Amino acid sequence: MGDSTFAWTPSEPTALPDLQIEASNNLGDGSPVVCDDSGANAGGIPAADPFDFSADYAPKINDFSCRFKNGMNAYYGIVDPVLACTKLLPLETYQFAGVGTKVQFCGKVSQSLSFPIGDTVLAARVRDTYGNISAVSTIVIRVVAQ
């Protein structure tokens, strides 16, 4: 399994990371700036509707995937189960949830990445170290007004 979460540069604007993820709605302010992921000027993620994992959408894909970092704040997935972001009961230890898991991608939803009220579909796929790309998986995130 590949573990990169950011591959974009101005000189390589079509490069894709191993984690490829898109949202059907803008997250946060929907900022088009690629990987404006920290500090006072942190921005959101623009929508990709319809979903498109082609190189044309590489800036949007990289903007979302760069929010997933390893325990050292680098643009990679977590490969050490001790640094996992899932806590398993009953021992309440952090570890990978799946047997045989080799990498875990952990991201935090901050104010700059807030989901809008209603349904947002996330679509994701991953690339392995041989360049093979998985099927796309989707999940619906539903936010209700309180």
Secondary structure, DSSP 8 states (H G I E B T S, - for coil): ---B----BTTBTT---SEEEEESS-BTT---STT--SSTT---B---SS---SGGGHHHHHHHHTTB--TTSSSB-B--GGG-S-EETTTTEE--SSTT---B--B---GGG---SEEEEEEEEEB-TTS-B---EEEEEEE---
